[in-house]
Amino acid sequence: MLEHRERLRVRWVDTDASGRIHFTAAFRYFEVAEFEFLRSLGVSYAKSEADFPRVSVAATYKKPLTVDQVIEVRIRLDRVGERAVTYACEICHEGEPAIEGHVTAVAVGPDGKSRPLPEDLRRALTS
């Protein structure tokens, strides 16, 4: 399956009072990698005929991350359904997994109801 890697740095704003990454930062990093992954395939959510709310997200924290560490966010296409797409995500520091997770986004139309994935997205993800 398709995969993309994005190098980022843990920012001060992404840490909590203990100096470790705040749990919500992982989901922002997953989203950055997702958007860059799609951009690399020539697809833009911003120009899409659908919106893509997240219907399922999860993360397992294996090792702490702290401010200013360079991380690699890996995103891999896990499943393309009729109306949704699921990505497997991993955040690594020095090659070791620190956070693992997944994100599922569903296509919705202007009425807020689920709809089939736009054809350009499906084509990019399955070719």
Secondary structure, 3 states (H helix, E strand, C coil): CCEEEEEEECCHHHECCCCEECHHHHHHHHHHHHHHHHHHCCCCHHHCCCECCEEEEEEEECCCCECCCEEEEEEEEEEECCCEEEEEEEEEECCEEEEEEEEEEECECCCCCECCCCHHHHHHHHC
